[in-house]
Amino acid sequence: MSSIHQRQQLQQQHQQHLLSDSYPIALRSSPNWGTSISVFGRTGLLVLLTLVVVLGVVLPGMRAPDGLFGGSKVSVSKWREYTLEEAVPFAAKNGTLIVCAVSQPYLPFLNNWLISISRQKHQDKVLVIAEDYATLYAVNDRWPGHAVLVPPAPDAQVAHKFGSQGFFNFTSRRPRHLLYILELGYNVMYNDVDMVWLADPFPYLRGDHDVYFTDDMTAVKPLNHSHDLPPPGKKGRTYICSCMIFMRPTDGAKLVMKEWIEELQAQPWSNAKKSNDQPAFNWALNRTAAQVDLYLLPQVAFPTGGLYFKNQTWVQETKGLHVIIHNNYITGFEKKIKRFRDFGLWLVDDYALESPLGRI
């Protein structure tokens, strides 16, 4: 059995455990708990629990149940009822929110991304849209309030391959989430979690444009390239990446999201046509360009993975100018991790404690 298959089985078992256990932070978390019961017996156990309740005593390895002393942990039922309308104002700072969408297999990538954001001091405005309950609980257990699940949860127990129906189902929910955040009146940045921040991107969001985005083409552009929507390619549309977007809560940005949703509905996934969300995003941009203020971010600061990881001459020539690196133009969970490691961008091995989630 392959290591990937074994890990997926373990992840599925872990998720089933979380879903079936209404109190994952129960007192049995201590490795010596069973031994303590057998040593002290029923009377001793009642004495210990009395001390916990009456005096607030918590023995090493034990955690008091939720609600006894106003601790930071909140019950599982609380997070199941937590809504996007509640989560957005909680996480947003100065009217701006950074959003990602994550399923359980990609928690290591989430942590890697969060480490890089923490280094730029923007982690407090991050909201994780969990695509399964295991992710919702895992994040909020360590970082209360920074994860929300918008039901219904898709089947996201395994890492879906690019081009699969699972991948389409996962990513096609994105514009609905973003539109809702815009309707609430917030600026929103969306990132895929296979990204790493090398610098603060916010100084590059110049002006008051409606939608900011990056080009997914690998051809090198001049440093002073146009910030207009590029011309369409061979398929009649542009090749803008849907993985890094910043929007202001304007009518123009909302129009793009609505068009994106309509395009996804008009081009559903099928075995014959293995769609993903990115072509639909490009059609939405192309069809609204005359009505919306669009802004192409500088390639040197926001390069696609097909350029950054495959053109080392360009990387050296532009060293120090890169802001967000996207690990795309490659598929496969293990391959992405290896490439990040090869380029010194897999941070979780040595710097996990810099993440708000710690080691997960």
C-alpha positions as CSV (number, residue, x, y, z in Angstrom):
1,M,0.0,0.0,0.0
2,S,1.4,3.4,-1.0
3,S,2.3,6.0,1.7
4,I,-0.2,8.4,0.1
5,H,-3.0,5.8,0.3
6,Q,-2.1,5.1,3.9
7,R,-2.2,8.8,4.8
8,Q,-5.6,9.2,3.1
9,Q,-7.0,6.3,5.1
10,L,-5.6,7.8,8.4
11,Q,-7.1,11.2,7.4
12,Q,-10.5,9.7,6.7
13,Q,-10.4,7.8,10.1
14,H,-9.4,11.0,11.9
15,Q,-12.2,12.9,10.3
16,Q,-14.7,10.2,11.2
17,H,-13.4,10.3,14.8
18,L,-13.9,14.1,14.9
19,L,-17.4,13.9,13.5
20,S,-18.5,11.1,15.8
21,D,-17.0,12.6,18.9
22,S,-19.1,15.6,20.2
23,Y,-16.4,16.5,22.7
24,P,-13.0,16.0,21.1
25,I,-11.3,17.9,24.0
26,A,-12.6,15.5,26.7
27,L,-10.5,14.6,29.8
28,R,-9.4,11.4,28.2
29,S,-6.8,13.4,26.2
30,S,-4.2,12.7,29.0
31,P,-2.1,9.6,28.2
32,N,-2.1,8.7,32.0
33,W,-5.9,9.2,32.5
34,G,-6.8,5.6,32.4
35,T,-4.1,4.7,34.8
36,S,-5.2,7.4,37.2
37,I,-8.7,6.0,37.4
38,S,-7.5,2.5,38.1
39,V,-5.2,3.8,40.9
40,F,-7.7,6.0,42.7
41,G,-11.0,4.2,42.0
42,R,-14.4,5.8,41.9
43,T,-14.1,7.7,45.1
44,G,-10.7,9.2,44.2
45,L,-12.1,10.2,40.8
46,L,-15.1,12.0,42.4
47,V,-12.7,13.9,44.7
48,L,-10.6,15.0,41.7
49,L,-13.6,16.1,39.7
50,T,-14.8,18.0,42.8
51,L,-11.5,19.8,43.0
52,V,-11.7,20.7,39.3
53,V,-15.2,22.1,39.6
54,V,-15.0,23.8,43.0
55,L,-11.4,25.0,43.1
56,G,-10.5,25.2,39.5
57,V,-7.7,22.7,39.9
58,V,-6.5,21.1,36.7
59,L,-4.0,18.3,36.9
60,P,-1.1,18.1,34.4
61,G,-2.3,16.5,31.1
62,M,-5.9,17.4,31.9
63,R,-8.1,20.2,30.4
64,A,-11.2,21.5,32.1
65,P,-14.4,21.0,30.2
66,D,-15.7,23.9,28.0
67,G,-17.5,26.6,29.8
68,L,-16.4,25.9,33.4
69,F,-14.0,28.8,33.7
70,G,-14.7,30.8,30.5
71,G,-11.8,29.3,28.6
72,S,-11.1,30.0,24.9
73,K,-12.3,26.7,23.7
74,V,-15.8,26.6,22.3
75,S,-18.0,23.5,21.9
76,V,-18.2,21.7,18.6
77,S,-21.9,22.7,18.3
78,K,-20.9,26.3,18.4
79,W,-18.7,26.0,15.4
80,R,-21.3,24.0,13.5
81,E,-23.6,26.9,13.9
82,Y,-21.0,29.6,13.2
83,T,-21.9,31.5,10.0
84,L,-20.0,33.5,7.4
85,E,-22.0,36.6,8.5
86,E,-20.5,36.2,12.0
87,A,-17.1,35.1,10.9
88,V,-16.3,37.9,8.5
89,P,-16.5,40.9,10.9
90,F,-14.7,38.9,13.5
91,A,-11.7,38.2,11.3
92,A,-11.6,41.3,9.2
93,K,-9.3,44.2,10.1
94,N,-9.8,47.7,8.9
95,G,-12.5,46.5,6.5
96,T,-10.3,43.9,4.8
97,L,-10.3,40.1,4.9
98,I,-7.9,37.5,3.6
99,V,-9.7,34.3,2.6
100,C,-8.7,30.8,1.6
101,A,-10.7,27.6,1.1
102,V,-9.2,24.4,2.6
103,S,-10.1,20.7,3.0
104,Q,-8.4,18.5,5.6
105,P,-5.7,17.0,3.3
106,Y,-4.3,20.5,2.6
107,L,-3.9,21.5,6.3
108,P,-0.1,21.3,5.9
109,F,-0.3,23.8,3.0
110,L,-2.6,26.0,5.0
111,N,0.0,26.1,7.8
112,N,2.8,26.8,5.3
113,W,0.8,29.7,3.9
114,L,0.0,31.1,7.3
115,I,3.6,31.1,8.4
116,S,4.5,33.2,5.4
117,I,1.6,35.6,6.1
118,S,2.5,35.9,9.8
119,R,5.9,37.1,8.7
120,Q,4.2,40.0,7.0
121,K,2.0,40.7,10.1
122,H,-1.3,40.0,8.3
123,Q,-2.4,36.7,9.8
124,D,-5.0,38.3,12.1
125,K,-7.2,39.2,9.1
126,V,-7.3,35.6,7.7
127,L,-10.5,33.6,7.5
128,V,-10.3,29.9,6.6
129,I,-13.4,28.7,4.7
130,A,-13.4,25.0,5.8
131,E,-14.6,22.6,3.2
132,D,-15.2,19.8,5.7
133,Y,-16.0,19.6,9.5
134,A,-12.6,18.1,10.4
135,T,-10.9,21.3,9.1
136,L,-13.4,23.5,10.8
137,Y,-12.7,21.9,14.2
138,A,-9.0,21.6,13.7
139,V,-8.5,25.3,12.9
140,N,-11.0,26.7,15.5
141,D,-9.6,24.4,18.2
142,R,-6.2,26.1,17.8
143,W,-7.3,29.5,16.5
144,P,-10.9,30.2,17.6
145,G,-13.2,32.0,15.2
146,H,-10.8,31.9,12.2
147,A,-12.6,29.1,10.4
148,V,-16.1,28.8,9.1
149,L,-18.0,26.1,7.1
150,V,-20.6,27.2,4.6
151,P,-23.0,24.2,4.3
152,P,-23.5,21.9,2.6
153,A,-19.9,20.6,2.9
154,P,-18.7,19.1,-0.3
155,D,-17.0,15.7,-0.4
156,A,-13.5,16.9,0.4
157,Q,-12.0,14.2,2.5
158,V,-9.2,13.6,0.1
159,A,-6.9,15.9,-2.0
160,H,-8.7,16.2,-5.3
161,K,-6.7,16.1,-8.4
162,F,-6.8,19.1,-10.7
163,G,-9.4,18.5,-13.4
164,S,-11.4,16.0,-11.4
165,Q,-15.1,16.4,-10.5
166,G,-14.1,16.7,-6.9
167,F,-11.8,19.6,-7.7
168,F,-14.5,21.3,-9.7
169,N,-17.0,20.9,-6.9
170,F,-14.5,22.3,-4.4
171,T,-13.5,25.4,-6.4
172,S,-16.8,26.2,-7.9
173,R,-18.1,27.3,-4.5
174,R,-15.5,30.1,-4.3
175,P,-17.3,32.9,-6.1
176,R,-20.4,32.5,-4.0
177,H,-18.3,32.9,-0.8
178,L,-16.5,35.9,-2.2
179,L,-19.7,37.6,-3.4
180,Y,-21.3,37.2,0.0
181,I,-18.2,38.9,1.6
182,L,-18.5,41.7,-0.9
183,E,-22.2,42.1,-0.1
184,L,-21.3,42.5,3.5
185,G,-19.2,45.5,2.6
186,Y,-15.6,44.2,3.0
187,N,-12.5,44.2,0.8
188,V,-11.4,40.6,0.2
189,M,-8.2,38.9,-0.9
190,Y,-8.5,35.3,-2.0
191,N,-5.4,33.0,-2.0
192,D,-5.0,29.4,-2.8
193,V,-3.0,27.8,0.0
194,D,-0.2,26.5,-2.3
195,M,1.2,30.0,-2.2
196,V,3.9,31.6,-0.1
197,W,4.2,35.3,0.7
198,L,7.8,36.6,0.4
199,A,6.7,40.2,1.0
200,D,3.6,42.3,1.9
201,P,1.3,42.4,-1.2
202,F,-0.9,45.2,0.0
203,P,1.3,48.1,-1.2
204,Y,0.8,46.7,-4.7
205,L,-3.0,47.1,-4.5
206,R,-2.7,50.7,-5.8
207,G,-5.6,52.9,-6.6
208,D,-9.3,52.1,-6.2
209,H,-9.8,49.5,-8.9
210,D,-12.6,46.9,-8.6
211,V,-10.7,43.7,-9.2
212,Y,-7.0,42.9,-9.0
213,F,-5.6,39.7,-10.4
214,T,-2.5,37.9,-11.8
215,D,-1.6,36.5,-15.2
216,D,-1.1,32.7,-15.5
217,M,1.0,32.9,-18.6
218,T,4.7,32.0,-18.4
219,A,6.0,34.4,-21.1
220,V,8.2,37.1,-19.5
221,K,6.7,40.6,-19.5
222,P,8.6,43.8,-19.3
223,L,8.9,45.3,-15.8
224,N,6.7,48.2,-16.9
225,H,4.0,46.1,-18.6
226,S,0.4,47.3,-18.9
227,H,-2.0,46.7,-16.0
228,D,-4.9,46.3,-18.3
229,L,-6.6,43.0,-18.9
230,P,-4.4,41.1,-21.4
231,P,-5.7,40.3,-24.9
232,P,-7.5,36.9,-25.3
233,G,-5.4,33.8,-26.2
234,K,-6.0,31.0,-28.7
235,K,-9.2,29.9,-26.9
236,G,-10.8,33.3,-27.2
237,R,-10.3,34.2,-23.6
238,T,-7.5,35.4,-21.3
239,Y,-5.4,33.2,-19.0
240,I,-5.8,35.0,-15.7
241,C,-5.2,33.0,-12.6
242,S,-8.3,32.6,-10.3
243,C,-6.0,31.7,-7.3
244,M,-5.0,35.2,-6.3
245,I,-7.7,37.9,-6.4
246,F,-8.3,41.1,-4.5
247,M,-11.6,43.0,-4.7
248,R,-13.2,46.0,-3.3
249,P,-17.0,45.9,-2.4
250,T,-18.0,47.7,-5.5
251,D,-20.8,47.1,-8.0
252,G,-18.1,46.2,-10.5
253,A,-16.5,43.5,-8.4
254,K,-19.9,42.0,-7.5
255,L,-20.8,41.9,-11.2
256,V,-17.7,39.9,-12.0
257,M,-18.6,37.4,-9.2
258,K,-22.1,37.0,-10.5
259,E,-20.9,36.4,-14.0
260,W,-18.4,33.9,-12.7
261,I,-21.2,32.0,-10.9
262,E,-23.3,32.0,-14.1
263,E,-20.4,30.7,-16.2
264,L,-19.8,27.8,-13.8
265,Q,-23.5,26.9,-14.0
266,A,-23.4,27.1,-17.8
267,Q,-20.3,24.9,-18.0
268,P,-20.6,22.1,-15.4
269,W,-18.1,19.4,-15.0
270,S,-18.5,16.2,-17.1
271,N,-16.4,13.2,-18.1
272,A,-16.2,14.7,-21.6
273,K,-15.4,18.2,-20.5
274,K,-13.3,18.2,-17.3
275,S,-13.9,21.8,-16.4
276,N,-12.4,23.8,-13.6
277,D,-13.3,27.2,-12.2
278,Q,-10.5,29.2,-14.0
279,P,-11.9,29.4,-17.6
280,A,-15.2,30.6,-16.2
281,F,-13.4,33.3,-14.2
282,N,-11.7,34.5,-17.4
283,W,-14.9,34.5,-19.4
284,A,-16.5,36.6,-16.6
285,L,-13.6,39.1,-16.7
286,N,-13.7,39.3,-20.5
287,R,-17.5,39.8,-20.6
288,T,-17.5,42.5,-18.0
289,A,-14.2,44.3,-18.9
290,A,-16.1,47.3,-20.4
291,Q,-18.1,47.8,-17.2
292,V,-15.5,47.0,-14.5
293,D,-12.3,48.7,-13.4
294,L,-9.8,45.8,-13.7
295,Y,-6.1,45.8,-12.7
296,L,-3.4,43.3,-13.7
297,L,-0.8,43.0,-10.9
298,P,2.9,43.2,-11.9
299,Q,4.2,39.8,-13.1
300,V,7.6,40.3,-11.3
301,A,5.9,40.5,-8.0
302,F,3.2,37.8,-8.6
303,P,4.7,35.3,-10.9
304,T,3.0,32.1,-11.9
305,G,4.7,28.8,-10.9
306,G,5.4,28.0,-14.5
307,L,7.7,31.0,-14.6
308,Y,9.2,31.1,-11.1
309,F,10.0,27.5,-10.7
310,K,11.1,26.9,-14.4
311,N,13.0,30.0,-15.4
312,Q,15.9,30.4,-12.9
313,T,17.6,33.0,-15.1
314,W,14.6,35.3,-14.8
315,V,14.4,34.5,-11.0
316,Q,18.0,35.7,-10.5
317,E,17.5,38.7,-12.7
318,T,14.5,39.8,-10.6
319,K,15.7,38.7,-7.2
320,G,14.2,40.7,-4.3
321,L,11.2,41.8,-6.4
322,H,9.0,38.7,-5.8
323,V,6.0,39.0,-3.4
324,I,3.7,36.0,-3.7
325,I,4.9,32.7,-5.2
326,H,2.2,30.3,-6.5
327,N,3.1,26.6,-6.6
328,N,1.0,25.8,-9.7
329,Y,2.0,24.3,-13.1
330,I,2.4,21.0,-11.2
331,T,-0.2,18.5,-9.9
332,G,0.0,16.2,-6.9
333,F,0.2,16.7,-3.2
334,E,3.7,15.2,-2.8
335,K,5.1,16.8,-5.9
336,K,4.1,20.3,-4.6
337,I,5.7,19.7,-1.2
338,K,8.9,18.4,-2.8
339,R,9.1,21.5,-5.1
340,F,8.5,23.8,-2.2
341,R,11.3,22.0,-0.3
342,D,13.6,22.2,-3.2
343,F,13.2,25.9,-3.4
344,G,13.4,26.5,0.4
345,L,9.7,27.5,0.6
346,W,8.4,24.6,2.7
347,L,8.4,26.3,6.1
348,V,6.4,23.9,8.3
349,D,9.3,21.6,9.0
350,D,11.3,24.2,10.9
351,Y,9.0,27.2,11.5
352,A,5.6,25.7,12.4
353,L,5.4,27.7,15.7
354,E,5.3,30.9,13.6
355,S,1.8,29.8,12.4
356,P,-1.3,30.7,14.5
357,L,-2.1,27.0,14.3
358,G,1.3,25.8,15.6
359,R,2.1,22.2,14.7
360,I,-0.8,20.3,13.1
